[in-house]
Amino acid sequence: MKIRSDILRVYQSLHTWTGICAGILLFIGFFGGALTMFKQPLERWVSPPSAPIAALAPQQMDRVVAQVLAQHPAARQEFTLHVQRDEANPAPVTWSAGEGGRELQLDAMRWQATLDADGSVQAQQVRPSLFGELVDMLHRTGGIPGHLGDEYVGVYLMGVAGVLYFLALVSGLILLLPTLVKDFFALRQGKNRKRFWLDAHNVVGIASLPFHIVISLTVIVFAFHDQFYDALQQVVYGERKMWVRPAGAPGPGDATRLMPASELVKRVQQQAPGFAVTELLYMDVEGKRPLVRAGVAHQGYVVRGAVSGYVLLEPYTGQVLNTSMLPTKSDTWSRIVAPFFSLHFGSYGGDWMRWVYFVFGLAGAFLFYSGNLLWVEKRRKNQLRGQEALPLQPRRTLLLAAATVGICLGSVAGVAGALLAAKWLHGAVANLNATLMTAYYSVFLACVGWAFWRGAARAGVELLALCALLGLAVPATSLLALAFPSLGMWAHGSLGVLAVDATALVLALLLTWGARLAYRRARSGPGDSVWSHAAGGAAGMAAAAGQPAPAVPSVAPPAAAAVAGDAPR
């Protein structure tokens, strides 16, 4: 396929600048998104094991709901009956003591209730770990604090990044079309290391292109859904209401007259044969519009929620109010909307598909990181043949290199540091969730400052080594907990939690390998490269800051200095 060179130059500029503007933020979003695929195992890793509670029989479910509502009036506003039990939900009934919403509430408390041997309700108040929610917040906002209206500022910025991301995908595909067949699986390992990184960048991008298109479009929808709905209201619906909540009871109800939970489960099963009823979320049971949202799961369908589809019921009569969020009975609009949620969340195909999304998420993070490295390397000033002193690199090049290394690797180190702090500091601090937030931002900001102080070349090696060390500390912590119970820590034996340790070990080994490659490049690569100790180290950063820096002789061996293979053409 032949495309005119002037058109390719336009798309190359578009691909480059959209990628640069959005790449660092998208790195954090993709890294956090990969981890959210296994948010529950991560939360179990940081939480002490709870005593196993047997699943309740249908009559016991009815009894525990009735007793909770009678003894704890606050639960009447909203509570959840967990029909399916697992490590993530050790108690059959839970409710929160604070307000709901998607914002992180570091001091939020949660009530858990079950039945004792005598059939009486036993309730306790706990502060649940919010590590999974912290990772989800990083995924949605890039870790950018602050609010704009009812939403995080970072969510809107991530939406803008999603628009740029889509433009980068389209322009990158057009750039590769002329040589797509020839270069698709080419990984040329010669003297020109930039060529190798470009090949790796292209292979990862093309191989996961459908995934990236889906994510880019759904990011835009999620970030600006309120604006989209407001526009629809003005243009399409006018004075009519776009959303009409199903009518519930005619007036305030009496919680003692609720339909038994076991009967509600049967009604849901009639509407969703083949689906597993996972939970019943009771909302405003004594208000004007009481509602029960039943969660139903099936790995073979795309669903509206992160893991479940939903059926809405009236809690007093058991009337089915809405099945549009049930895959087998959804309307046209729901069939259009549900794939946006499911394809973004990876809520289909079971654990196998979660691993696919996890790998694609990490590959996407690599795509943005390598894209920035390629931009920096392409715009460096080359050392002229016969010139002894190294050229001073442009300030913008050095600063972008340091920002890429510090922010990207700082987010990885920050998450690992918060994960370790959750276990090592459990019981030693009053509010562990606040400590997790402090640990993440402390490590993150320290890494960013370190990168700007040391320069991209040195900091790249050192921060990769730090990330590898923190990754190794995850399985090491579990081994210490097993070997020395007196430390007061714990080690779960479930497959999901063991996978956390194993995955951390594999990632640590990959990061160690990356640190070794970066060190070799910094020591023996071309001296005029931003990624060498000479041009990209402290002397280069001093020059970028406007401070005088003496001319630095090349540190590359004569053979490397004589070969222009590493220099971009």
C-alpha positions in Angstrom: 0.0 0.0 0.0 1.4 3.4 -1.0 0.7 6.6 0.9 2.1 10.0 0.0 5.0 11.1 2.1 3.4 14.5 3.0 0.3 12.7 4.3 2.5 10.4 6.4 4.4 13.4 7.9 1.1 14.9 8.9 -0.1 11.7 10.6 3.4 11.2 12.2 3.1 14.6 13.8 -0.4 13.9 15.0 0.6 10.5 16.4 3.6 11.9 18.1 2.0 14.9 19.8 -1.2 13.2 20.8 0.8 10.4 22.3 3.1 12.7 24.2 0.3 14.8 25.6 -1.6 11.8 26.9 1.0 9.1 27.3 2.1 9.6 30.9 -1.5 10.0 32.2 -2.6 6.9 30.2 0.4 4.9 31.6 -1.1 5.3 35.1 -4.6 4.6 33.9 -3.5 1.4 32.2 -1.3 0.2 35.0 -4.1 0.8 37.5 -6.7 -0.7 35.2 -4.6 -3.9 34.9 -4.5 -4.2 38.7 -8.3 -3.6 39.1 -8.9 -6.9 37.2 -7.9 -8.6 40.4 -9.0 -6.0 42.9 -10.5 -8.5 45.3 -7.4 -10.8 45.6 -5.4 -7.7 46.2 -7.7 -6.6 49.0 -7.6 -10.0 50.5 -3.8 -10.0 50.4 -3.8 -6.8 52.6 -6.6 -7.9 54.9 -6.3 -10.3 57.7 -8.2 -13.6 57.3 -11.7 -13.7 58.8 -13.4 -16.7 60.3 -15.2 -18.6 57.6 -19.0 -18.4 57.9 -21.2 -21.1 56.3 -23.7 -20.0 53.7 -27.1 -19.3 55.1 -30.2 -21.4 54.3 -33.1 -19.5 52.8 -35.0 -19.3 56.1 -31.8 -17.9 57.8 -31.5 -15.2 55.1 -35.0 -14.1 55.9 -34.2 -14.1 59.7 -31.0 -12.1 59.4 -32.6 -9.4 57.3 -35.5 -9.0 59.6 -33.3 -8.8 62.7 -30.8 -6.4 61.2 -33.6 -4.0 60.2 -35.2 -4.2 63.6 -31.9 -3.7 65.6 -30.0 -1.4 63.3 -32.4 1.3 61.8 -29.5 2.9 59.9 -29.4 -0.2 57.6 -32.9 0.7 56.4 -31.4 3.4 54.1 -29.2 0.9 52.2 -27.8 -2.6 52.9 -26.6 -5.6 50.9 -27.6 -9.2 51.4 -24.8 -11.4 49.9 -26.4 -14.5 48.5 -23.2 -15.9 47.2 -20.4 -16.1 49.8 -16.7 -15.8 49.2 -13.5 -14.4 50.9 -14.4 -10.9 49.8 -17.8 -11.0 51.6 -17.3 -12.9 54.8 -20.6 -11.7 56.3 -24.1 -12.3 54.8 -25.3 -8.7 55.4 -23.2 -5.5 55.2 -24.0 -1.8 55.2 -22.0 1.4 55.5 -22.1 3.9 58.2 -21.2 6.9 56.0 -22.4 8.2 52.7 -22.2 6.3 49.4 -20.6 7.3 46.1 -17.4 6.6 44.3 -15.2 9.0 46.3 -12.6 7.5 48.6 -13.8 7.8 52.2 -10.7 7.1 54.2 -12.5 7.0 57.5 -15.6 5.1 56.4 -16.8 2.3 58.6 -18.8 -0.8 57.5 -21.2 -3.0 59.5 -21.2 -6.8 59.1 -23.9 -9.0 60.4 -24.6 -12.7 60.6 -26.4 -15.2 62.8 -24.9 -17.0 65.7 -25.5 -20.6 66.7 -28.7 -19.6 68.6 -30.1 -17.8 65.5 -29.5 -14.3 66.9 -27.9 -11.6 64.8 -24.3 -10.7 65.6 -23.1 -7.4 64.2 -19.8 -5.7 64.3 -18.3 -2.5 62.9 -15.1 -2.7 60.9 -13.0 -0.4 58.7 -12.5 -2.2 55.4 -9.3 -2.0 53.4 -9.6 0.5 50.6 -6.5 -0.6 48.7 -8.6 -1.8 45.8 -10.5 1.5 45.7 -7.2 3.4 45.7 -6.0 1.5 42.7 -9.4 2.0 41.0 -9.1 5.8 41.7 -5.7 5.9 40.1 -7.2 4.0 37.1 -10.0 6.6 36.7 -8.2 9.8 37.6 -4.4 9.2 37.1 -4.0 10.1 40.8 -4.9 13.8 40.0 -6.7 15.3 43.1 -9.4 17.9 43.2 -13.1 18.0 42.1 -14.9 19.8 39.3 -18.6 19.7 40.3 -19.5 16.2 41.4 -16.6 14.5 39.6 -12.8 14.2 40.1 -10.8 16.6 37.9 -8.7 13.6 36.9 -11.7 11.9 35.4 -12.2 14.7 32.9 -8.5 14.9 32.1 -8.5 11.1 31.5 -11.4 11.6 29.1 -9.4 14.3 27.2 -6.5 11.8 27.2 -8.9 9.2 25.8 -9.7 11.5 22.8 -6.0 12.1 22.1 -5.4 8.4 22.6 -7.9 7.5 19.9 -6.3 10.0 17.5 -2.9 8.5 18.3 -4.3 5.0 17.5 -5.7 6.0 14.1 -2.7 8.0 13.1 -0.3 5.2 14.2 -2.2 2.7 12.2 -2.1 4.8 9.1 1.7 5.2 9.5 2.2 1.5 9.7 -0.1 0.6 6.7 2.6 0.9 4.0 4.9 -1.7 5.8 2.4 -3.5 8.0 2.9 -7.0 6.5 6.7 -6.7 6.3 7.3 -5.1 9.7 4.4 -6.6 11.8 6.5 -9.2 13.7 9.9 -7.7 13.0 12.1 -7.1 16.1 15.4 -6.0 14.6 18.1 -6.3 17.2 21.1 -4.6 15.7 23.3 -1.7 16.7 20.4 0.6 16.2 18.5 0.1 19.5 16.0 2.8 18.7 14.9 0.6 15.8 14.3 -2.3 18.2 12.2 -0.2 20.6 10.2 1.2 17.7 9.6 -2.4 16.4 8.5 -3.5 19.9 6.2 -0.4 20.2 4.6 -1.2 16.8 4.1 -4.9 17.5 2.4 -4.3 20.9 0.2 -1.6 19.4 -1.0 -3.6 16.4 -1.4 -6.9 18.3 -3.7 -5.2 20.8 -5.3 -2.6 18.5 -9.0 -3.8 19.0 -8.5 -3.7 22.8 -7.1 -0.2 22.6 -9.9 1.0 20.4 -12.5 -0.3 22.8 -10.8 1.2 25.8 -10.2 4.6 24.2 -13.9 4.9 23.2 -15.2 3.7 26.6 -12.9 6.0 28.5 -14.5 9.0 26.6 -18.0 7.7 27.4 -17.3 7.2 31.1 -15.6 10.5 31.5 -18.2 12.6 29.8 -21.4 10.6 30.3 -23.1 13.4 32.3 -22.4 15.8 29.4 -23.7 13.3 26.9 -26.9 12.7 28.8 -27.4 16.5 29.3 -27.1 17.0 25.6 -29.6 14.2 24.9 -32.0 15.7 27.4 -31.9 19.1 25.6 -31.8 17.9 22.0 -34.0 14.7 22.1 -36.2 14.7 25.1 -36.8 18.4 25.7 -39.4 18.8 28.5 -39.9 15.1 29.0 -37.8 13.2 31.5 -35.1 11.0 30.1 -35.0 8.7 33.1 -38.2 7.6 34.8 -37.6 5.5 37.9 -40.0 2.6 38.2 -42.8 3.2 40.6 -42.4 1.4 43.9 -44.7 1.3 46.9 -47.3 4.1 47.0 -45.8 5.6 50.1 -43.5 5.0 53.1 -43.4 1.4 53.9 -42.9 -0.7 57.1 -39.7 -2.7 57.1 -41.4 -5.5 59.0 -43.7 -6.2 56.0 -40.9 -6.7 53.5 -41.2 -9.8 51.2 -38.9 -12.5 52.5 -35.5 -12.4 50.8 -35.7 -16.0 49.8 -38.8 -15.3 47.9 -37.2 -12.4 46.1 -34.3 -14.6 45.1 -36.8 -17.1 43.6 -38.5 -14.3 41.6 -35.1 -13.2 40.2 -34.2 -16.8 39.3 -37.5 -17.0 37.4 -36.5 -13.9 35.4 -32.9 -15.0 34.9 -32.7 -18.8 34.5 -29.1 -20.0 34.3 -27.8 -17.0 36.1 -26.4 -17.0 39.7 -28.0 -14.5 42.1 -25.0 -12.9 43.8 -26.6 -10.2 46.0 -29.7 -8.2 46.9 -29.1 -4.5 47.4 -31.9 -3.0 49.4 -32.4 0.8 49.0 -34.6 3.2 50.9 -36.9 0.4 52.2 -38.9 2.8 54.3 -38.8 5.7 51.9 -41.2 6.8 49.1 -39.5 4.6 46.4 -38.1 1.4 48.0 -36.1 -0.7 45.6 -34.1 -3.9 45.5 -31.4 -4.3 42.9 -30.5 -8.0 42.4 -27.1 -8.8 41.0 -27.0 -11.8 38.6 -23.8 -13.3 37.1 -23.0 -15.4 34.1 -19.6 -15.6 32.4 -21.1 -16.2 29.0 -22.8 -12.7 28.7 -21.7 -9.1 28.6 -23.3 -7.4 31.5 -23.9 -3.8 32.7 -22.0 -3.9 36.0 -18.4 -4.7 36.7 -19.3 -8.4 37.2 -23.1 -8.6 37.2 -26.2 -7.8 35.4 -29.2 -6.5 37.4 -32.9 -7.0 38.0 -34.9 -4.3 39.8 -37.8 -5.4 42.2 -40.2 -3.8 44.5 -39.2 -5.2 48.0 -42.8 -5.4 49.5 -44.7 -7.0 46.7 -41.8 -8.7 44.8 -43.0 -7.1 41.5 -40.3 -7.1 38.9 -39.8 -3.4 37.9 -37.0 -3.5 35.3 -35.1 -6.2 33.4 -33.4 -3.9 30.9 -30.0 -4.6 32.6 -30.5 -8.3 32.3 -28.6 -9.6 29.2 -31.4 -12.0 28.1 -34.2 -9.4 28.5 -32.5 -6.1 27.7 -34.1 -3.5 25.4 -32.4 -1.9 22.4 -30.8 0.9 24.4 -29.4 -1.5 27.0 -28.0 -3.8 24.3 -26.1 -0.7 22.9 -24.9 0.5 26.3 -24.0 -2.8 28.1 -21.1 -3.7 25.8 -19.4 -0.3 26.6 -19.4 -1.3 30.3 -18.6 -5.0 29.8 -15.8 -4.5 27.3 -14.2 -1.9 29.5 -14.5 -3.9 32.7 -13.6 -7.3 31.2 -16.7 -8.7 33.0 -17.2 -11.7 30.7 -15.3 -14.9 30.0 -14.4 -15.5 33.7 -10.8 -15.5 35.1 -9.3 -16.3 31.8 -10.5 -13.1 30.2 -9.4 -11.1 33.3 -5.8 -12.4 32.7 -6.1 -11.3 29.1 -7.1 -7.8 30.2 -4.4 -7.8 32.8 -1.7 -8.6 30.2 -3.2 -6.1 27.7 -3.3 -3.5 30.4 0.4 -3.9 31.2 1.2 -4.0 27.5 -0.7 -0.7 27.1 1.4 0.9 29.8 4.5 -0.3 28.0 3.2 1.2 24.8 2.9 4.7 26.3 6.2 4.4 28.2 8.1 3.3 25.1 6.4 5.9 23.0 7.8 8.7 25.2 11.2 7.1 25.2 11.2 7.0 21.4 10.1 10.7 21.2 13.0 11.7 23.5 15.6 9.7 21.6 14.5 11.0 18.2 14.8 14.6 19.3 18.2 14.5 21.0 21.1 16.4 19.5 23.7 14.1 18.0 27.4 14.3 18.6 29.2 15.3 15.3 31.9 13.1 14.1 35.3 14.3 15.4 33.7 16.5 18.1 35.1 15.8 21.6 32.6 17.6 23.8 29.0 16.3 24.0 26.2 18.6 22.9 23.9 20.0 25.5 20.5 18.4 25.0 17.4 20.6 24.7 15.8 21.5 28.0 12.4 20.2 26.9 13.9 16.8 26.0 15.7 16.3 29.3 12.6 17.4 31.3 10.2 15.2 29.4 12.6 12.2 29.8 12.8 12.9 33.6 9.0 13.3 33.9 8.4 10.1 32.0 10.7 8.1 34.2 9.7 9.7 37.5 5.9 9.7 37.0 5.5 6.3 35.3 7.9 4.4 37.5 6.8 6.5 40.5 3.2 5.3 40.1 4.4 1.7 40.0 6.6 2.1 43.1 3.8 4.0 44.9 1.3 1.2 44.4 3.8 -1.4 45.5 4.7 0.7 48.6 1.1 1.1 49.5 0.5 -2.6 49.2 3.4 -3.4 51.5 2.4 -0.7 54.0 -1.1 -2.2 54.2 0.3 -5.4 55.7 3.3 -4.2 57.6 1.5 -1.3 59.3 -1.7 -3.2 60.0 -2.6 -2.6 63.7 0.2 0.0 64.1 -1.8 3.0 62.8 -5.2 4.3 63.7 -6.4 4.7 60.1 -4.7 2.3 57.7 -6.6 3.7 54.7 -5.2 7.2 55.3 -1.8 5.6 55.7 -2.2 3.8 52.3 -2.9 7.1 50.6 0.0 8.8 52.3 2.3 5.9 51.4 1.4 6.1 47.7 1.8 9.8 47.2 4.9 9.9 49.4 6.7 7.3 47.3 5.3 8.7 44.0 6.4 12.3 44.7 9.8 11.1 46.0 10.4 9.2 42.7 9.4 12.2 40.6 11.7 14.5 42.6 14.5 11.9 42.3 14.1 11.7 38.5 14.4 15.4 38.1 17.4 15.6 40.5 19.4 12.6 39.1 18.4 12.9 35.5 16.5 10.4 33.3 19.5 8.1 32.6 20.5 7.5 36.3 17.0 7.6 37.7 15.7 5.2 35.0 18.1 2.5 36.3 17.6 3.3 40.0 13.8 3.6 39.9 13.5 0.3 37.9 15.6 -1.3 40.6 13.4 0.2 43.3 10.2 -1.1 41.6 11.8 -4.6 41.3 12.9 -4.5 45.0 9.4 -3.5 46.1 7.9 -6.3 43.9 10.2 -8.9 45.4 9.1 -7.7 48.9 5.5 -8.8 48.2 6.1 -12.5 48.1 9.0 -12.1 50.6 6.4 -10.6 53.1 4.1 -13.6 52.7 7.1 -16.0 53.3 8.0 -14.0 56.4 4.5 -14.2 57.7 4.6 -18.0 57.3 8.0 -18.4 58.8 7.6 -16.0 61.7 4.0 -15.8 63.0 5.2 -13.7 65.9 5.4 -10.7 63.5 1.6 -10.5 63.6 1.2 -10.7 59.8 -0.7 -13.3 57.9 -0.5 -15.3 54.6 -3.6 -16.5 52.9 -3.7 -19.9 51.2 -6.3 -19.2 48.6 -5.4 -19.5 44.9 -6.2 -15.9 44.2 -4.0 -14.5 46.9 -1.1 -16.9 46.0 -1.5 -15.5 42.4 -0.8 -12.0 43.8 2.6 -13.2 45.2 3.4 -15.1 42.0 2.5 -12.2 39.8 4.5 -9.8 41.9 7.5 -12.1 41.6 7.3 -12.3 37.8 6.9 -8.6 37.4 9.9 -8.0 39.8 12.0 -10.2 37.6 11.0 -8.4 34.5 11.7 -5.0 36.1 15.1 -6.4 37.2 15.8 -7.3 33.6 14.7 -3.8 32.5 17.0 -2.2 35.0 19.9 -4.2 33.8 19.2 -3.2 30.2 18.9 0.5 31.2 22.2 0.3 33.1 24.0 -1.2 30.2 22.6 1.4 27.9 23.5 4.2 30.2 27.1 3.0 30.6 28.1 1.9 27.1 25.6 3.5 24.8 26.2 6.6 22.7 27.4 9.5 24.9 25.1 12.0 23.2 22.0 10.0 24.1 19.6 11.3 26.8 19.7 7.8 28.3 23.5 7.9 28.8 25.1 9.0 32.1 26.9 11.8 30.3 24.0 13.6 28.5 21.1 12.6 30.7 22.6 12.6 34.1 23.0 15.4 36.7 25.1 17.5 34.4 22.4 17.5 31.7 19.7 18.3 34.3 21.8 21.2 35.6 21.9 22.6 32.0 18.2 22.1 31.7 17.7 24.1 34.9 19.7 26.9 33.4 22.8 26.3 35.5 26.3 26.3 33.9 27.6 22.9 33.2 31.0 22.1 31.7 31.4 20.3 28.5 31.3 16.6 29.2 33.5 14.2 27.2 31.9 11.2 25.6 31.7 8.1 27.7 30.9 5.8 24.8 33.7 3.5 23.7 35.4 4.6 20.4 33.6 1.9 18.4 30.2 3.1 19.7 31.1 6.7 19.0 32.1 5.9 15.5 28.9 4.1 14.7 25.8 6.1 14.0 23.5 3.2 14.3 22.0 4.4 17.5 21.3 7.9 16.2 17.9 8.4 14.6 18.0 9.1 10.9 
